[in-house]
């Protein structure tokens, strides 16, 4: 554990930051590059603990991957060249690695066992395991395969038509990845569109997809061909600095080369609705993903209600949005976010406890929050809850507290943003 004490800054935040590569896309670049035939080059890869778990797992299955800084070269020889790992595969704290790899491993002709750290071991896997079993997967583990550790006996799968009962890009992606190796066609239908990085990357690697509204279909036994991938800046990481500039009076920040995929930009929509001053420049397409520079300048904010279809587009940003709401005039209500209960920690409970300790007027509900602002925040000792986003939330909150904030353990932040404090210090 690494404790960190943070003093409030003496003035506004100013400067430019290029946030690290997108975590979701970095994971998928390794997966698809390893499953493809040929050499894939990846630029701006996020070298965080979570993404490195995915990288080392494919190395354990015989894939040659060279890393130089934030660049990867992946020498793919197709799924048929993957070897059965000699040891259990360790996913650390990475839910993305765990759930997407279930889809891949279920259709490969090998036996694998999977485990993770204490936090990941508490996160439910049945939302992925159940549809994979419908496709013919043999998966067993604790609580009938609901929790890690899990054991998979890979075999030939059959395509299915599946309507997602939860709004989860991880579940959708796991089923599509399994469908890539299955006989026949696989179709996944969502009630609300979630992030589409898997679909975008499947097409980039040459797979044929059919997208009809919120339904995605692909035929099995397709061959992927290597390509070059540029990983845009992670908007989930950028969100912490967008909120920081929005709540520290006089601030103005520019964030460079941030991913602007429309399934991920809910945080920008909310900031604009609350009255934030945001400008987006140099928008362009790179590697199938939209990117651009975001400039945010401090301005007084007003409360809003956040619910419904926008929730999947900002689910990971809700903790930092809750902090934002403490500095908006009026009562902000966040609904339909029950999914936060099964993240790295119960984020509804953790956010409520953290912001309450810092003096916020916040009430927990079954699927979100009621937050009354504008509230002056005070310093205190808070937990990170072994959750990277909770650690960064506390750090951003310290920018407006009256006294020092102490975070009990900042090590989880490295799972998604190893350079977070370095970037924070350069704009204070």
Order of alpha helices (4+ residues) and beta strands (2+ residues): beta-beta-alpha-beta-alpha-beta-beta-beta-alpha-beta-alpha-alpha-beta-alpha-beta-beta-alpha-beta-alpha-beta-beta-beta-alpha-beta-alpha-beta-beta-beta-beta-alpha-beta-alpha-beta-beta-beta-alpha-beta-alpha
